[in-house]
Structure formats: C-alpha cells, structure tokens
Amino acid sequence: MIIKIILFISLILIIISVFATIYRIVKGPTSPERIQALDALGIYIIAGVAVFSILQRSTAYFEVILLLGILSFIVTIALSKFIERGVVIERNDDD
C-alpha cells in the first residue's frame, strides 16, 4: 500500500516536471536550452512510463521505454547537429 502511494506521488511529480519542461521549451531564450529541455522531456516521459509500468505490474511497456529512449537520443543528436552546422546530413557536392 505504501509503495502505491509513493508511486502515485512520484507520478504526480513527474507530470509537474513535464509541464515545467514544456514551459522551458516554449519560453527558452536560446535554441541549445530548448534542445536540452527537449532531451529532459524525453527522460521525464520515459520515467513516467516506467512508473506507470510498475503501477500496472506489467512488462508490456518495456519496449515503449526502449523506443522512447532511442528516439529521444536521435532527436537530440540531430537537432544539435542542425544548430551547429545548419544541416543534419552532410553531402559532398564534388560533382
């Protein structure tokens, strides 16, 4: 019973963190801060799904957690490269 209460409280705190991160994404003064907030949002969503999986006593959400982690990493790298160089995929136009 105590574990369920702790998990519900942690889920509420994760939801509050998600809203604070969305605010940082919208109001962030610079693009790198927005990308950092987007990465943090991915982590908070993964944590929320993990806590929800524990509450449901199900392992069905493990694939979702893995997929979200991979997508969050790829998006962070792609946006960082775009800010640094202006393109995500570099092409050689030597022709």
ABEGO torsion letter per residue (X at the ends): XAAAAAAAAAAAAAAAAAAAAAAAAAABABAAAAAAAAAAAAAAAAAAAAAAAAAAGBAAAAAAAAAAAAAAAAAAAAAAAAAAAGBABBBBBAX
